[in-house]
Amino acid sequence: MKIITMGEVMLRLSPPGNSRLVQAPALNVEFGGGEANVAVSLANFGHHACFVTKLPAHEIGQAAVNSLRRYGVDTSFIVRGGDRVGIYFQETGASLRSGKVIYDRRGSAMAEASPEDFDFDSIFEGASWFHWTGITPALSDKAAKLVLCACEAAKRGGLTVSCDLNFRAKLWTSEKAREVMTPLMKYVDVCIGNEEDARCCLGFEPRADVKAGRTDAEGYKDIFLKMREKFGFKYIATTLRESFSASRNGWKALIYDGKTFYESKRYDISPIVDRIGGGDAFSGGLIHGLLTMPTMEDAVEFAVAASALKHTVPGDVNLISEAEAAALAAGDTSGRIQR
């Protein structure tokens, strides 16, 4: 199936292992970004995944394009132009020390992109699904307008639209997020987000204390009911991360379709190799599951398994196969070598 994702792909610079930025003599170079990570997952699961963005025509921009092509993502709709690729520096946490992200993305090509750069009706031709995240409209007012135009075109084309709310406090305030995100929700069929996203982007307040390592799935049910009543979402899903330390998390999910609440099985992930991109892996797995599996329960179990396994892979993108995720979802947690 042809699936479109749109957002910013960034250059990721990170110290090796658990080194701190202040001590690292060299930095590892990778590329990633919310919607780009979802596209890689979907391509890995066998879909025709297309990523839409704007990147400079210079060598760093080309390296970003190449990083997507190597995983089978269709880059034919990427527009070339602008002056710079967004950068983020990522420090992996360990035990009681939190991980850290430092952005250097102001004025990036995607932040300066305009709707005139893209022919959305052509991009969405033959596609069944469009996915975006709240990170993209947070980049700039121009990027927010771009998301609106894309959503309008997706609805004209009859696509299912999913959004991972993905609030980022380093990009905008909760007041600005609510102002921009609330009107965009009328285009969304599948809404994905955690407790911070629901509060900061849409003004809903779940009962959760992730800093104490606890999440209350029951506390989300009332919020999901209110979100569906206000916005009419077909599905609402959230990951539930129990953050005991930077090295150990509990991981599960909750989904609601207007009739049934379903809570997935829980995984204890320890030690975590790299948690960046875990939510994107869930989104990619959920989209795949909702498109190909008989029930939403099957879809969310697959998504949780795929995203739990992402925590074992360094880098932004999830390189777990459909078969590996399905095996974990079916109960194979042995970790035995496959010979």
N, C-alpha and C positions, 0 to 999 in steps of 0.2 A: 504494500500500500504506500502511496505517496503521502508523506507527512512533512509539513513545513514548520521549522522553528526559526525564530528571529531574535537577535540580540547582539551583544558585543563579545567578541573573542579577544582575550587578553594574553599578553606575555606574562607568564608566571616565573618569578625568580625566587628560589628557595635554597637555604643552606642544606647540605647533605645531612641525612638522618635527623637527629634531634638537636643539632647545633643551633646556636643563637645567631641572629643576623650580625651582631657586633663582633662575633669571633670567627665568622666564616671567611676563609681566604678565597673561596670561589662559590659561585651559586649555580645550581642546576637550572636549566632552561627548559620550560615546557609551555604549552598553550592550553587555555581553558576558559570557561565562562558558562554560566547557567544553561542557556539554551543550546549552546554548542555541545555541552556535555550530554544533553538529552538527545541531540541528533546522533552522536556517536553510539549511545546505547541502542537507539532504534535501528541504526544501520547494522549494528552487531546482531540484532535480533531478526534481521532479514528484510527490513522495510526499505523502501526508497526514501531515505531521509535527506531532506534539502535544508541547508542552513542559509539564512538571509542575513547579510550584514554589509557594512562598508569598511574597507581596509585600504590603507595607502598602497600605491603602486610600487613602493620600494621593496628592498629585500626582506625586511622584517614582516611587512604585510604578506609577501609571498610565502615566507616560512609559516605564517599562520594558516594560509590557505592549504599549504602542503600537509600541515599537521592534521587537518580534517580529511583530506583526500586519502591519507594512508589508512584511515579506518573506514573508508567506503562512503563517506558523506558526499552528497552532490553539492558542489560549490559553484554551479553554473549561474546562480542568481546573486552571487557576491559582487557588489559594485566596487570598483577601484577608484580611490580618490581620497582627499584629505591629507593631513600632515603626519599623524602619529597613531601608533597602536597603543591602546591602554595597557598599563603595567600594574601588576600587583606583586608585592613581596610577601611571602608566606613563611611563617615560622611554625614548625610543628611542635605542639606541646608534648609534655610527658608527665605522667603521674599527676602531681598537684599543680604543675605549671601549665597554664592555658596556652593554646596556640594563639597566633597573632597574624592579622592581615593588615598591610599598609598599602593603600591605593595611590597610584599615580596615573590617573586616567582622565583628568580634566582636559577638554579640548580634543579628545580622540576623534577619529574619523566617524565612528558611529554616533558619538554625542552630537556631532555637527551635521549629521545626515538629515535630509529633508524628504518628504513624500515624493517629490519630483524625481528623486534618484531611482525609484523603484516602480515597476509596472505590476502592481499587486494582482490585478485581474489575470494577467498572464502567469504570474508566479503560482497562483492558487488553482489554475486550470488542471483538472484531473486529480487534485488532492482531496483527501478525506478529512484531514485534521490539521489544525494550526495551534502551536504552543508558544507561549511567551511567558515572561516572568516580570515581577515588579521591579527588577533591577533595571530593565531597559528604560521605562519612563522616568526612573529616578536620575538618569544620566544628565538630562537637560530638558527644557521645555520643548525644544525641537524634537527630541526623541519621544517625548510623551505624545506629541501630535502625530509622529510616525506610527506609534502603536495604535492610536485611534484609527488612522486611515487603514492600517492593516486589518484591524478587527472588522471594520465596516466592509472591506472587500471580502474577507473570509465569510462573513454572513451572507453577502450577495452570492457567493459561490456555494453556499449550503454546507460549509465545513463545520465540523465540531471544533469548538474553541476551548482550550484548557489554559489555565493560568496558575502558576505557582507564585503566590503573593510575594515571598522572598524579600521581606523588609530588610533594608540595610541602613543602619543608623549613621554610618559614615557618608552616606550619599544624600539623605534628606531627612527632614523631621517627620514625626508622625502626623503633624497637622498638614504638611504639604502632601504626604502620602495619601491621606484620606481624601484630600481635595481632588487629587488626580485619579486615584484608583477607584473611588466609589462610582463615578459615571461610567467607567470602563467595564464594570461588572455586568452590565446589561447584555454584553456580548458573550459572556462566559458561560459555558455549559458544565465544565468540570473545574472546580476550584480546589486548589491544593495549598495548604499552609499550616504552619505550626502555631503555638500559642502566642508568640510575639507578633507574627504576621497578622493574625486575626485581630489583635488589639490595636496595633499601630497602623495597619492599612485600612481597616474597616470599622474599628471602634468597638469590637466585641471583646469581652473579658472572660476567658476561660479560667477555671480553677486549676492552677498548676504551679508547681514550685520546682522548676528544673534545676535551679542552683543548689537545691537541697537533694537533688537526685531523684525527685519524685514527679510523676505525671499522673493525673486523674482522668482516665478516659470518660468516666461518668460526667465530669465537669464540662466536657465538650458537647455532650448531647443537646443540652439546652441551647448552646451557641449555634450548633448546626441547624437546629429547628428555626432559630431566628434568621440565620443566613439564608436558608431556603425560602423562608417566608418573604424576606426583603428582596432577594435577587432571583429566585426561581432556578437555582442551579440544579442540574440533573444529578450530579454527584458532587459530594463534598468529602475531601479526604485530608487527613493529617498524619504526619509521622509523630510518634511519641518517643522522644529521646530522654532517657534517664541518664543524666550526666554525673556519674559518680566521680570520675576524674578524667583527665585528658586521655588516659590510656584505656579506660573501661567505660562503656556505655551500655545501657539497656536499649533495645530498639524494637518497636512494633508500630502498628498503624491502626487507624480507625477510619471507616468509610460509611457514608450514609447516602441512600438513593431516594429519600422521601418516604420510604416505607420501613426499611430495615437498617438498624445500626449493626455493623459487624466489626469486631475487634480481632486483629490478626494474632497469630502466635508471636511470642516474644523471643528475641535473641539476646544473649549476653555476649557482647563483642569485646574481646580482650585477648591480647593487646591490640589496640587500634594502630594500624600502619599509617593511614591518612584518611581523615574524616571529610576533607574537602570534596565536594561533589556527591556526598551521600544522599542529599535531598534530590539532586538532579537524577541520580540513579533510580530513586523511587519514582519520580515523575515519568522517566522513560519506561520503567517496568510497568507502571500503571497504564500508560497509554497503550503499550503492547498488549497487556492483559485485557483491557476493555475492548480492544479491537479484535482479539483472536480467541478469547477464552469464553466458556459458556456462562459463567456467573461472575458477578463483581467480587464474590468471596475468593474465587480462584485468581482473579486479577490482582487483588490486593495482597494475597499471600505470595504470589510471584514477585510483585513489586518490592515487598519487604525483604524477601530472600535476596533478590538481586542487589538491593541497596545495602543490606547487611554485608554481603560479600565485597561490595565496593570498598568498605572500610579496610579491607586487606590489601588493596592495590594502591601503590604510590601514584601521585598525580591526580589531575582533575577528573579524568574520564574513566568510565567503568568498562573494563575489558573482560568482564565475566560473560560467558556464553549463555545462550538460552537454556541449554542442557544443564549447565552447572547450577543456574538459578532454580530451575525446575527440580533438580535433585534435592537441593536444600529445602525447598518448599515442601517436598514430599517426605522430608524427615531425615535425610542423610546428613548428619552433622559430624561424621567420623573424622573428616579431614585426611583420610587415608590416601596415600599416593596412588594415582591412577596409572596402572601399568598395562 
